[in-house]
Amino acid sequence: MRASQSHRRLAVVAAFVSGLAAFAAAQAPTSNKHIVVDASSFALNGDNVSYRFHVDNTTGDLISDHFGAPVDGNGIEAEIGPLNGWVGLPGRVRREMPDLGRGDFRIPAIQIQQTEGFTISDFQYRSHDILNGKPSLRGLPSTFGGDDDASTLVIHMYDQYSNVAADLSYSIFPKYDAIARSVNITNMGSGNITIEKLASFSIDMPFGNYEMLELKGDWAREGMRVRRKVESGTQGFGSAAGYSSHFHNPFFALLDPSTTEAHGEAWGFSLVYTGSFTAEVEKGSQDLTRAMIGFNPSQLSWPLAPGASLVSPEAVAVFSDTGIGGMSRKLHGLYRKHLMKSKYAMQTRPVLLNSWEGLAFDYDADKIEKLAEESARLGIKLFVLDDGWFGVQHPRDDDTAGLGDWQVNPAKFPNGLRPLVERVKNLESGNSTASPKLKFGLWFEPEMVNPNSSLYQQHPDWALHAGRYPRTERRNQLVLNVALPEVQDFIIDSVSNILESSPIDYVKWDNNRGIHETPAAATLHEYMLGLYRVFDTLTQRFPDVLWEGCASGGGRFDPGILQYFPQVWTSDDTDGLERVHIQFGTSLAYPPSAMGAHISAVPNQQTGRTTPFEFRAHVAMMGGSFGFELNPEEMPADERAKIPDLIALAEKVNPIVVQGDMWRLSLPEQSNWPAALFVSPDGQQAVLFYFQLRANVDNSWPVLRLQGLDAKAQYRVDGKRTVSGATLMNKGISYRFEGDLDSRIVFLDKV
């Protein structure tokens, strides 16, 4: 099995290398205004960024010069002093691709176990290519763009002692001040080697003090912001869960200590990958700061036979001199326009109701149809049937059985799924005869299997396992080995059969545990390559389906998923107060258009907290996919009566949230009054989300200064008063709130 997989990998990477060469031959320009080559110096220039490095003519090493605000040449730099002590020249310079074992004692970006067993590399510059546009990475998600969107520089390096080649691909997206980088390693020798570590992006920052901003969490508390000083030594984080995980997101930023949301320099780094990863930052003995992100080295050990290659996931780096908010808006814009491939990436999303928190597993066709009818009466546009609809010999009546058996449960649906779907889709959303028909969505968890299932009984070898070690169950389930082509084909066929048999409009793709036992470290990346093949096949086969990712909430909220799914269920915690923190944090790297955010019943299932209905609604409207996780029949009558008006409000807000720019005006961890402003792409409309977390008794009310408006324009605020943009941004506005967890949504129209 391992041999066949090795041959398959060899064919894939050989095709990638030949494809890149063909692309280069066809696209190589003689000059490029965004990539400037001057002898052995290279510059990538965006609208508000310059990224510069050069070749050391003595060593052939790539030396970093600048990553920051635009420059048109190198400045005056002091010469490196006497090389006293243990740190030689390699440890005192800023390097683009730091290796191991030749005197640079800082963390390496690459570590290769050579044929002879040692782990030394010496990559030297050989040549380069300049390409128009942005080539894709075969088998991996990556940013995309045409000749007007991006330019690409490929640096060809070679280790003459081990006969290993390294191609460093840098793509500049000028409009977003973004650089996407990946590394392709090819074994040109005659013996086998093993890639033990490979960072997709490595940067050496100039002498100075920096802070690091990251996102930590766990199940039901994803996206918690952490800002800390970069201290001497190594600090970092990552995931060993097999997936990007709830624990740490594959994103971090380096900041000047004085940087705020609106002011100062920020460098953001985001890995386009759904698997385990590592982010490392080291302040070395020379007070230079090195930062990198890429594969988790403890879960790589990738064997390369002669002629074979390994392509790293892509990492995106952006620079902002307009604070953390500027960094976020650049990532948001890049990902919406040049990462998400779905037709829905920039489209408004239908208001939905998901059956899970209202019914869980306790339903049949009649209950589902009744819930759908109530949803339609209230004006909901998309009804989603969650877990529990499948399993024949092992019916999915709870979470102990049925995963892997993707056939409709005949006890719950004696006539099959299609008649129910058709009846639901014939319901009119709202009370008008002109109302649109209800859409229908369905839940899947195709990467998992219950031991209590027909699939597991037939193919126990398809579950990930390591020899005779016990197979650890979580949520009563195991993980299918998606590295296997036969498992990939099974998933593709199973999901396709359901989608072809019933007119499904939406799919929620869940994943409810991490990976434990694997037969080899390399299996984890093989799994990701297989999963991306599944996603790519299904989303191309069913382009009209709205796909949503989920992994017990935000366990796989990463750029790799966004290539295929334009939205992700942000967290299983639907408590309004918790979601303020989760959604503000997640927006550091990800556009709000990609966030699934719903109103749930109270007391909340996760926290037990009771929050006001409007507060829950307003928080949920900050996500691109707004909906409900409850049974309307169990709601208080006064709350149920408000649903149609809230849906109308959500539909008014949604285009601005999905397509506009977000300005975080005050943060929930820093203020009792968190606020965010969304401004439409044409600047004609804006919507303000403003919250009070705790009651403000016998005190003045805060003044909120807006951002992102036209200072010279006039704005009509909530259809009433007209105020200039300058006044709104420089003097601000003030509102009165009532009690704990109060909120308001304010519309601004440019006049």
GUMAR-623442 format. One record per residue (C-alpha): residue in one letter; z, x, y. Coordinates in steps of 0.25 Angstrom, whole numbers, padded with zeros to 4 digits, always signed. Example, Ala and Ser with C-alpha at 12.3 -4.5 7.8 and 13.67 -1.06 7.14 Angstrom:
REM residues 2
A+0031+0049-0018
S+0029+0055-0004
//
This chain:
REM residues 751
M+0000+0000+0000
R+0004+0011+0010
A-0010+0018+0007
S-0018+0006+0010
Q-0010+0004+0023
S-0013+0018+0026
H-0028+0017+0024
R-0028+0004+0032
R-0021+0011+0044
L-0030+0022+0043
A-0042+0013+0044
V-0036+0006+0056
V-0033+0018+0064
A-0046+0025+0061
A-0053+0012+0067
F-0044+0013+0079
V-0047+0028+0081
S-0062+0025+0080
G-0061+0013+0088
L-0054+0020+0099
A-0065+0031+0099
A-0076+0021+0099
F-0069+0014+0111
A-0068+0027+0118
A-0082+0031+0116
A-0087+0017+0121
Q-0077+0016+0133
A-0075+0030+0138
P-0078+0030+0153
T-0081+0043+0161
S-0070+0039+0171
N-0059+0028+0173
K-0052+0024+0186
H-0039+0022+0179
I-0039+0034+0170
V-0042+0048+0177
V-0043+0061+0169
D-0043+0074+0177
A-0045+0085+0168
S-0032+0084+0159
S-0025+0074+0167
F-0025+0059+0165
A-0022+0047+0174
L-0021+0033+0171
N-0020+0024+0183
G-0017+0010+0185
D-0015+0001+0198
N-0001+0007+0200
V+0001+0017+0189
S-0003+0031+0186
Y-0001+0037+0172
R-0005+0052+0171
F-0004+0064+0161
H-0011+0077+0159
V-0014+0087+0147
D-0006+0099+0147
N-0017+0109+0146
T-0008+0119+0139
T-0002+0110+0128
G-0012+0099+0128
D+0000+0089+0129
L-0001+0077+0138
I+0008+0078+0150
S+0013+0065+0158
D+0011+0066+0173
H+0014+0052+0179
F+0016+0037+0175
G+0019+0029+0187
A+0014+0025+0201
P-0001+0029+0204
V-0003+0044+0207
D-0017+0051+0208
G-0013+0064+0203
N-0001+0073+0198
G+0010+0076+0208
I+0018+0089+0210
E+0027+0092+0198
A+0036+0103+0197
E+0033+0113+0186
I+0042+0113+0174
G+0052+0124+0175
P+0057+0135+0166
L+0057+0130+0151
N+0071+0133+0149
G+0079+0127+0137
W+0074+0120+0125
V+0064+0111+0132
G+0050+0117+0133
L+0038+0112+0140
P+0035+0100+0131
G+0049+0094+0134
R+0048+0096+0149
V+0034+0089+0152
R+0030+0074+0152
R+0022+0071+0139
E+0013+0060+0135
M+0014+0062+0120
P+0027+0070+0117
D+0027+0075+0103
L+0038+0081+0094
G+0042+0095+0090
R+0036+0104+0101
G+0047+0105+0111
D+0048+0092+0117
F+0061+0087+0113
R+0060+0073+0119
I+0056+0061+0111
P+0042+0062+0106
A+0031+0051+0107
I+0025+0056+0093
Q+0030+0062+0081
I+0021+0065+0069
Q+0025+0070+0055
Q+0014+0080+0053
T+0008+0083+0039
E+0017+0095+0038
G+0029+0087+0041
F+0033+0092+0055
T+0033+0082+0067
I+0026+0091+0078
S+0014+0086+0086
D+0006+0093+0097
F-0004+0083+0103
Q-0014+0089+0113
Y-0024+0083+0122
R-0038+0083+0117
S-0046+0073+0124
H-0046+0059+0131
D-0054+0046+0132
I-0055+0036+0143
L-0058+0022+0139
N-0061+0009+0147
G-0052-0002+0143
K-0041-0002+0133
P-0044+0000+0118
S-0036-0008+0108
L-0027-0002+0098
R-0032-0006+0084
G-0021-0014+0076
L-0011-0014+0088
P-0009-0023+0100
S-0013-0016+0113
T-0016-0019+0127
F-0031-0022+0130
G-0040-0021+0142
G-0055-0020+0146
D-0061-0009+0155
D-0055-0016+0168
D-0041-0017+0162
A-0038-0003+0156
S-0043+0011+0154
T-0038+0020+0142
L-0036+0035+0141
V-0035+0041+0127
I-0030+0055+0126
H-0033+0062+0113
M-0023+0072+0108
Y-0022+0081+0096
D-0012+0089+0088
Q-0020+0100+0083
Y-0009+0105+0074
S-0008+0092+0066
N-0021+0086+0068
V-0016+0073+0074
A-0023+0066+0086
A-0016+0057+0096
D-0024+0048+0105
L-0016+0043+0117
S-0022+0030+0123
Y-0018+0026+0137
S-0023+0013+0143
I-0021+0010+0158
F-0021-0004+0163
P-0022-0002+0178
K-0018-0016+0182
Y-0005-0015+0175
D-0001-0001+0177
A+0000+0000+0162
I-0004+0011+0152
A-0005+0007+0137
R-0004+0019+0127
S-0005+0021+0113
V-0006+0033+0104
N-0016+0035+0092
I-0012+0046+0082
T-0022+0051+0072
N-0020+0061+0060
M-0032+0070+0061
G-0026+0079+0050
S-0027+0080+0035
G-0012+0077+0032
N-0003+0064+0034
I+0006+0063+0046
T+0016+0053+0050
I+0018+0047+0064
E+0033+0046+0066
K+0033+0043+0080
L+0023+0038+0090
A+0026+0032+0104
S+0015+0024+0110
F+0019+0028+0125
S+0027+0040+0129
I+0029+0044+0143
D+0037+0055+0150
M+0042+0051+0163
P+0045+0060+0175
F+0059+0066+0178
G+0068+0055+0183
N+0078+0044+0179
Y+0073+0032+0172
E+0078+0019+0167
M+0073+0011+0154
L+0072-0004+0154
E+0070-0010+0140
L+0072-0023+0132
K+0083-0025+0122
G+0088-0037+0114
D+0089-0043+0100
W+0086-0057+0094
A+0088-0068+0105
R+0090-0058+0116
E+0077-0050+0118
G+0073-0044+0131
M+0086-0039+0137
R+0083-0029+0148
V+0090-0015+0147
R+0089-0005+0158
R+0095+0009+0156
K+0094+0023+0161
V+0086+0033+0154
E+0096+0043+0150
S+0094+0057+0145
G+0090+0057+0131
T+0083+0047+0122
Q+0085+0032+0124
G+0076+0020+0119
F+0075+0008+0109
G+0065+0002+0100
S+0064-0007+0088
A+0065-0004+0073
A+0064-0019+0069
G+0049-0017+0065
Y+0046-0026+0077
S+0047-0024+0092
S+0061-0032+0091
H+0071-0039+0099
F+0079-0027+0101
H+0070-0019+0110
N+0057-0022+0116
P+0045-0012+0115
F+0046-0010+0130
F+0054-0002+0140
A+0053+0003+0155
L+0057+0015+0162
L+0062+0013+0176
D+0066+0020+0188
P+0081+0018+0190
S+0078+0010+0203
T+0067+0001+0197
T+0070-0014+0198
E+0062-0026+0194
A+0053-0025+0207
H+0054-0010+0211
G+0053+0004+0205
E+0045+0010+0194
A+0045+0005+0180
W+0037+0010+0168
G+0036+0000+0156
F+0033+0003+0142
S+0029-0007+0132
L+0024-0005+0117
V+0013-0014+0112
Y+0019-0015+0098
T+0027-0025+0090
G+0034-0015+0080
S+0046-0006+0080
F+0045+0003+0092
T+0053+0014+0100
A+0055+0016+0115
E+0061+0029+0119
V+0065+0035+0132
E+0070+0050+0133
K+0076+0057+0145
G+0074+0071+0141
S+0081+0084+0145
Q+0071+0086+0156
D+0074+0072+0162
L+0060+0068+0159
T+0060+0053+0153
R+0051+0051+0141
A+0048+0036+0136
M+0040+0031+0124
I+0038+0019+0116
G+0031+0017+0102
F+0033+0016+0087
N+0047+0016+0082
P+0047+0030+0075
S+0057+0026+0064
Q+0047+0016+0060
L+0034+0023+0061
S+0031+0035+0051
W+0016+0032+0051
P+0008+0040+0041
L-0005+0045+0046
A-0015+0050+0036
P-0027+0059+0040
G-0036+0051+0050
A-0026+0040+0052
S-0020+0036+0065
L-0008+0028+0071
V-0010+0021+0084
S+0003+0018+0092
P+0006+0004+0098
E+0002+0004+0113
A+0012+0005+0124
V+0011+0000+0138
A+0017+0007+0150
V+0017+0001+0164
F+0022+0007+0177
S+0027-0001+0188
D+0032+0003+0202
T+0036-0011+0205
G+0048-0012+0196
I+0051-0017+0182
G+0044-0030+0186
G+0031-0023+0189
M+0032-0017+0176
S+0034-0030+0169
R+0022-0037+0176
K+0013-0026+0172
L+0016-0027+0158
H+0015-0042+0158
G+0002-0042+0164
L-0004-0031+0155
Y+0001-0038+0143
R-0004-0052+0147
K-0018-0047+0150
H-0019-0035+0141
L-0011-0036+0129
M-0010-0051+0125
K-0023-0055+0118
S-0019-0070+0117
K-0027-0080+0125
Y-0014-0086+0129
A-0009-0073+0136
M-0011-0079+0150
Q-0011-0093+0146
T+0000-0104+0149
R+0008-0107+0136
P+0010-0121+0131
V+0025-0126+0132
L+0030-0127+0118
L+0041-0132+0109
N+0045-0124+0097
S+0052-0132+0085
W+0061-0120+0081
E+0074-0123+0089
G+0072-0138+0088
L+0070-0139+0073
A+0071-0126+0066
F+0067-0128+0052
D+0071-0143+0051
Y+0058-0150+0053
D+0047-0157+0046
A+0033-0162+0051
D+0039-0175+0057
K+0050-0167+0065
I+0040-0157+0070
E+0030-0168+0074
K+0042-0175+0081
L+0046-0163+0089
A+0031-0160+0093
E+0030-0175+0098
E+0042-0173+0107
S+0037-0160+0112
A+0024-0166+0116
R+0031-0177+0123
L+0038-0167+0131
G+0026-0160+0135
I+0027-0148+0126
K+0013-0142+0123
L+0015-0134+0111
F+0024-0137+0099
V+0028-0126+0089
L+0033-0128+0075
D+0042-0116+0072
D+0048-0111+0059
G+0049-0119+0046
W+0035-0125+0044
F+0030-0117+0032
G+0034-0114+0018
V+0030-0122+0005
Q+0038-0116-0007
H+0048-0110+0003
P+0049-0120+0014
R+0053-0114+0028
D+0065-0123+0030
D+0074-0112+0035
D+0072-0097+0037
T+0074-0093+0023
A+0061-0097+0017
G+0046-0098+0019
L+0042-0087+0028
G+0028-0082+0023
D+0024-0095+0017
W+0015-0100+0029
Q+0012-0114+0023
V+0016-0127+0029
N+0029-0132+0023
P+0025-0145+0015
A+0039-0151+0016
K+0039-0151+0031
F+0024-0153+0033
P+0019-0161+0021
N+0005-0163+0028
G+0004-0149+0032
L+0005-0143+0046
R-0009-0147+0052
P-0006-0162+0053
L+0007-0160+0061
V+0000-0150+0070
E-0011-0159+0073
R-0002-0171+0076
V+0007-0162+0085
K-0006-0157+0092
N-0010-0171+0095
L+0002-0173+0103
E+0001-0174+0118
S+0010-0165+0126
G+0016-0174+0136
N+0014-0189+0140
S+0001-0189+0146
T-0012-0192+0137
A-0018-0179+0144
S-0007-0170+0139
P-0011-0159+0130
K-0009-0159+0115
L+0003-0152+0109
K+0000-0138+0103
F+0006-0134+0090
G+0012-0120+0086
L+0018-0114+0074
W+0028-0103+0070
F+0025-0092+0060
E+0033-0080+0055
P+0022-0073+0047
E+0028-0059+0046
M+0040-0064+0038
V+0043-0069+0024
N+0055-0076+0018
P+0059-0071+0004
N+0059-0085+0001
S+0044-0088+0002
S+0032-0088-0006
L+0026-0077+0001
Y+0038-0067-0002
Q+0038-0072-0017
Q+0023-0068-0018
H+0023-0056-0009
P+0037-0049-0008
D+0030-0036-0006
W+0025-0042+0007
A+0038-0041+0014
L+0042-0028+0020
H+0051-0020+0011
A+0056-0006+0008
G+0056-0003-0007
R+0068-0008-0014
Y+0076-0010-0001
P+0081-0024+0001
R+0072-0033+0010
T+0080-0037+0022
E+0079-0051+0026
R+0081-0056+0040
R+0081-0071+0043
N+0078-0072+0028
Q+0064-0066+0029
L+0057-0053+0027
V+0045-0046+0034
L+0031-0046+0029
N+0025-0033+0028
V+0014-0035+0038
A+0009-0021+0037
L+0002-0026+0024
P-0012-0032+0026
E-0009-0043+0016
V+0003-0047+0024
Q-0005-0047+0036
D-0016-0056+0030
F-0006-0065+0024
I+0000-0068+0038
I-0014-0069+0044
D-0018-0079+0034
S-0005-0087+0034
V-0005-0089+0049
S-0020-0092+0049
N-0019-0102+0039
I-0009-0110+0046
L-0016-0109+0060
E-0029-0113+0053
S-0023-0125+0046
S-0017-0131+0059
P-0020-0131+0074
I-0009-0121+0078
D-0009-0117+0093
Y+0003-0108+0093
V+0010-0098+0084
K+0024-0093+0085
W+0024-0080+0077
D+0039-0076+0073
N+0045-0064+0067
N+0060-0065+0064
R+0065-0052+0059
G+0063-0037+0060
I+0057-0028+0049
H+0067-0021+0040
E+0062-0014+0027
T+0048-0007+0028
P+0042+0001+0017
A+0038+0012+0028
A+0040+0015+0042
A+0025+0014+0045
T+0026-0001+0039
L+0031-0006+0052
H+0019-0002+0061
E+0010-0006+0049
Y+0017-0020+0050
M+0014-0020+0065
L-0001-0017+0063
G-0002-0028+0053
L+0005-0038+0062
Y-0004-0035+0073
R-0016-0037+0064
V-0010-0051+0060
F-0008-0054+0075
D-0022-0050+0079
T-0028-0058+0068
L-0021-0071+0070
T-0022-0071+0085
Q-0037-0068+0085
R-0039-0078+0074
F-0031-0089+0081
P-0033-0085+0096
D-0029-0100+0101
V-0015-0099+0095
L-0004-0096+0105
W+0004-0085+0097
E+0018-0082+0100
G+0026-0070+0094
C+0041-0071+0090
A+0050-0062+0083
S+0064-0070+0083
G+0061-0071+0098
G+0057-0058+0105
G+0058-0048+0093
R+0043-0045+0095
F+0040-0047+0110
D+0032-0035+0112
P+0018-0032+0117
G+0012-0031+0103
I+0015-0045+0100
L+0009-0049+0114
Q-0005-0044+0110
Y-0006-0056+0100
F+0004-0066+0105
P+0005-0070+0119
Q+0019-0074+0119
V+0032-0071+0111
W+0045-0079+0109
T+0054-0071+0118
S+0067-0074+0111
D+0074-0083+0101
D+0085-0085+0112
T+0080-0097+0120
D+0093-0097+0128
G+0089-0098+0143
L+0098-0088+0148
E+0095-0078+0137
R+0080-0080+0139
V+0081-0076+0154
H+0085-0062+0150
I+0076-0062+0138
Q+0064-0066+0146
F+0066-0058+0158
G+0068-0046+0149
T+0056-0048+0141
S+0048-0049+0154
L+0050-0034+0156
A+0038-0031+0147
Y+0032-0045+0143
P+0025-0056+0151
P+0033-0069+0152
S+0020-0075+0147
A+0023-0069+0133
M+0037-0075+0132
G+0040-0088+0124
A+0052-0095+0131
H+0057-0109+0126
I+0068-0119+0130
S+0078-0121+0119
A+0089-0131+0116
V+0103-0129+0121
P+0113-0124+0117
N+0104-0112+0114
Q+0102-0109+0099
Q+0104-0094+0102
T+0115-0093+0113
G+0121-0107+0112
R+0120-0108+0127
T+0116-0120+0135
T+0107-0118+0147
P+0100-0128+0156
F+0087-0134+0152
E+0080-0130+0164
F+0085-0115+0163
R+0080-0114+0149
A+0067-0120+0153
H+0065-0111+0165
V+0068-0098+0158
A+0058-0102+0147
M+0047-0105+0157
M+0047-0090+0160
G+0040-0088+0147
G+0026-0089+0145
S+0028-0099+0133
F+0038-0110+0137
G+0043-0120+0127
F+0055-0127+0120
E+0063-0123+0107
L+0070-0136+0105
N+0069-0151+0100
P+0067-0160+0112
E+0074-0171+0105
E+0087-0164+0105
M+0087-0160+0120
P+0095-0168+0130
A+0087-0179+0136
D+0087-0173+0150
E+0082-0160+0145
R+0071-0166+0137
A+0067-0174+0149
K+0065-0161+0157
I+0055-0155+0147
P+0042-0161+0153
D+0045-0156+0167
L+0049-0142+0161
I+0036-0141+0153
A+0028-0144+0166
L+0036-0133+0173
A+0034-0123+0162
E+0019-0126+0162
K+0019-0124+0177
V+0026-0111+0176
N+0019-0105+0163
P+0006-0100+0170
I+0013-0092+0180
V+0023-0086+0169
V+0011-0083+0159
Q+0001-0077+0169
G+0010-0073+0181
D+0018-0060+0185
M+0033-0060+0183
W+0043-0055+0193
R+0057-0054+0188
L+0065-0056+0201
S+0079-0055+0195
L+0084-0052+0181
P+0094-0060+0173
E+0102-0047+0169
Q+0103-0044+0184
S+0104-0057+0191
N+0110-0071+0189
W+0097-0076+0195
P+0086-0071+0186
A+0072-0074+0192
A+0057-0071+0189
L+0045-0075+0197
F+0031-0077+0190
V+0019-0076+0199
S+0005-0081+0195
P-0006-0071+0194
D-0013-0076+0206
G+0000-0076+0214
Q-0001-0091+0218
Q+0011-0096+0210
A+0024-0090+0206
V+0036-0096+0198
L+0050-0092+0199
F+0061-0092+0188
Y+0075-0092+0194
F+0088-0093+0186
Q+0103-0093+0188
L+0110-0088+0176
R+0125-0091+0181
A+0130-0101+0191
N+0131-0095+0205
V+0144-0102+0211
D+0147-0102+0226
N+0137-0091+0229
S+0124-0088+0236
W+0111-0089+0229
P+0103-0077+0226
V+0090-0074+0234
L+0078-0071+0224
R+0067-0063+0230
L+0053-0066+0223
Q+0043-0055+0220
G+0028-0055+0217
L+0024-0065+0228
D+0014-0063+0239
A+0022-0059+0251
K+0012-0065+0261
A+0010-0078+0254
Q+0017-0091+0255
Y+0023-0098+0242
R+0027-0113+0241
V+0040-0112+0233
D+0042-0124+0223
G+0032-0132+0231
K+0041-0133+0243
R+0044-0121+0253
T+0034-0111+0256
V+0039-0097+0257
S+0032-0083+0259
G+0031-0073+0248
A+0037-0063+0257
T+0049-0072+0259
L+0050-0075+0244
M+0050-0061+0240
N+0058-0054+0251
K+0068-0065+0255
G+0068-0073+0242
I+0072-0087+0238
S+0086-0093+0234
Y+0089-0104+0225
R+0102-0112+0221
F+0105-0113+0206
E+0115-0122+0199
G+0124-0116+0188
D+0122-0107+0176
L+0107-0106+0171
D+0100-0112+0182
S+0085-0110+0185
R+0073-0113+0193
I+0058-0111+0193
V+0052-0110+0207
F+0037-0110+0209
L+0030-0103+0221
D+0015-0106+0225
K+0008-0097+0234
V+0002-0105+0246
//
